[in-house]
Amino acid sequence: MLKKPHKGSDGAVRTVTMLELRRNAEAVLRRARRGERMVLTYRGEPVMRLEPIVAEGAAEDDAFYRLGELAEAFAGGLTNEEIDRLVYDV
């Protein structure tokens, strides 16, 4: 079973041990396909990141991935409400 998420520098990330990966590779793969990012550990030490590959062009269509560009368009920066509106179309 995958361990509970912990906070990393880029958000919630699940930790997967090498043993868990060997025993449950298909479950880990399903989670990655759903967009989950994981850190693989070996003997308690993080050794690599496992993350889904974004389809070509998908990032271009997603406002989240263009947030830097959008923020540059506003010289004074963006408020949280403006970011929510751009990213979540709220």
N, C-alpha and C positions, 0 to 999 in steps of 0.2 A: 504494500500500500504506500502511496506517496505521502510524504510528511506534510504537516501543516505549512502554509505559506509563511515566509518571513520577508521583511522589507529589505530590499536591496536599493542601490542607488537609482534604479530605473523602475521602481514600483514593486508590486507583489510578485515574488518569484518562488516557485516550489523547488524544494531540494529533493533530488533523487539519488539514492546510493547506487553504486555499481551493482550490488546484489539485487536491488529492486529492479534495476534496468534489465538484468539478465532474466529475472523471474517474470517480469511483467512488461516486456518490451512492447507488446501490442497495445497495452493500456497507456503506456507513455506516449506512443505514437499517436493514439487517438487524441490524447490531451494536447499534443503539439498541433495536430490538425485543427483543433478547436481554437487555436490561438494562444495557448498557454506557453509561457517561457519557464524553463527549468534550469537548475544548476546541477550538474552531475558531480557527485563527490566520490572520492576513493580514500578509504581509511580516514574518513572524517574531514578531509581537505577538499575544497572545491577545485575541480580540474578543468571543467569546460561548461559552456552554456549550450543548452539545447533549446532551439527556438524555431518557430515555423518560418518558412521562406515566404516572403510576400510576393504574390504574383506580379509580374511585370506590369506596370501601369497602375496597379492598385493604389500605391502610395501617392501617385499624382492626383488621383481622384479624391483622396481622403484629406479633409481639411486639417486633421491632426498633424499629418506629416508635412503640411505646408504652413504650419503655424508660424515658423520663423519668417517666411516670406510675408505672411499676412501682417505680422507685428511690425515689420519694417515699413509697410505701407502707411502705418500710423506713427508719425514722428513722436508723439507723446506716449506711446505704448498702448497697451490694451488693458481694460479693466477685466475683472473676473467675469462680469456679465457679458462683455463683448466676446471674450474667449468662448464662453458657453454657447453663445449664439452662433459663432462661427463653426465651432467643432460639433456641437450637438444639434444645431438648427433649432434652438429653443426660442 
